[in-house]
Amino acid sequence: MGSVAEPELAEAHMRQLLGSLGLDVNYVRGQANTLYFLDNGQEHAVVDFVGGYGSLIFGHNHPKLVAYAKQLLDAQVPIHAQFSYHPYANELATALNRVHRREFGTAEDYRAIFANSGAEAVETALKHAEMDRSIRLAALGEQIHSHVEEARAAVAAGAAVVADQAYDTVGVTDRSADSYERLVEAVHRHNEPKFARSPLFLTLEGSFHGKLAGSLQLTHNSAYRLPFRALAAQARFLPFDQPAAIDKALDEERTFVFDVVVRDGVVDVVERELPVIGGFFVEPIQGEGGIHEVGVDMARAIRAAADAGGFPVILDEIQSGVGRSGAFFAGSHIGLTGDYYVLAKSLGGGLSKLSVLLVRDSRYQPDFELLHSSTFAKDAFSCHIAREVVQMLEADDGAAYRRVVERGDQLRAMLERIHSAFPDVVKDCRGRGLMLGLEFQDQSTCDDEIIASSARDGLIGYVLAGYLLREHRVRVFPTASASHTLRFEPSVELTDDEISQLESGLEAACQLLHERAGARLVGA
Ligand code: PMP
């Protein structure tokens, strides 16, 4: 038989793009921070600083987690037994609550709803927040309805008359027969479209909360978001570090409906505020936006605005959580307590895919459990693995968190050295724990055309990634929405040798940028 090449059907376009940057490597094995690819039957090692985009706090195939996974499979643990009792899910929820109480000093429980991916947990949070808002909307609607009825009875009994001012407020000019009913019709006409309006979610500029229909509208990157904006409720993106902008935005978004009151025999129309804000989504440390930690003043202002407005703060700890910052919850460093939390990525230990939404007991809607589900969510395998991950982080009085801090400090010290050695190339170095970023200077006006055009096309981070992989066997990637910031999210197993290997690579890459040697950077 002739050897006709098989067509490439799984994202061939992406493969081609990766290929043009030398990034279409087929990794066949992974352990700790090392990935291996084959060349002529020979394994070649690559040091991995991408860490599964932050999903590998314990690295690739951690032996303890692998052994535990094998044990679960050997024991024939039923993985999909939906609609039965799942004590392992409860144990995981309990473990997460224990950690939360320690880090935030709170006593309140958080209820857990399970999902499969980060974006799915964000969508689950969106739905729960909307359910909460709908209940508040319905309560307001019922109050207005009973006030309308009370006033109708008072008018019919001759105990009250409608104030001229009330007609003026709702714009009724014809005040002949049945005029109270005209007033009520005008109130309804005014209120109905407002009650039917989509919720508005608040989040910060640079945010990344996923790429599904709803979560995408919370993701700031306009290239991802705008083509799909008709699909879901919109978000308002607030400046990252301007606490005063929150109240200003809330004032602008304030929406009022009409209510009817009877006072001293007079029917009047008053305004009532409608709950339009569905929630405030915050990444305590933005990942895809370029590794930015929310400031303490901003955190305080977000919390205060939510408390005053009655809407939940939803902390997206999908990337920053599960130990990456040196604490389980990155929000704990800035004193930002969430009403909801979303966790995913590293919670699956690099072996399973799961995510979880935690909701503060006092805001939790038990009926949500009857409305929301997924075939794969809350499966035994991933819940057991995740509980083991939490145990590994918590073991020995939090030794793993201390290790994240110590390893993170070493890595950061190296990145700072690069920053100070190449100020014309590197703009900033930032982050916390093992969630670090190195921002490069804008090179779009560089007089080397290869470098300048890569920068203009948003590819400079990928060009650097291609160079570091090819020449230094180091795997790095930029953050998704800030392509001139390289991210470093290795596991706690990070060694000094791995840091040195990255240092040599970054030094050489910066030297080439400094010399404007674009051709050598792309290997031309
Ligand atoms: N939120 C944050 C903060 C993330 O970093 C990501 C993924 N980068 C997501 C949500 C989406 O998670 P997933 O890719 O699992 O859908």
Boltz pocket constraint, residues with backbone or C-beta under 6 A from the ligand:
constraints:
  - pocket:
      binder: B
      contacts: [[A, 53], [A, 117], [A, 118], [A, 119], [A, 120], [A, 122], [A, 208], [A, 209], [A, 210], [A, 211], [A, 283], [A, 285], [A, 287], [A, 288], [A, 316], [A, 317], [A, 318], [A, 319], [A, 320], [A, 344], [A, 345]]
      max_distance: 6.0
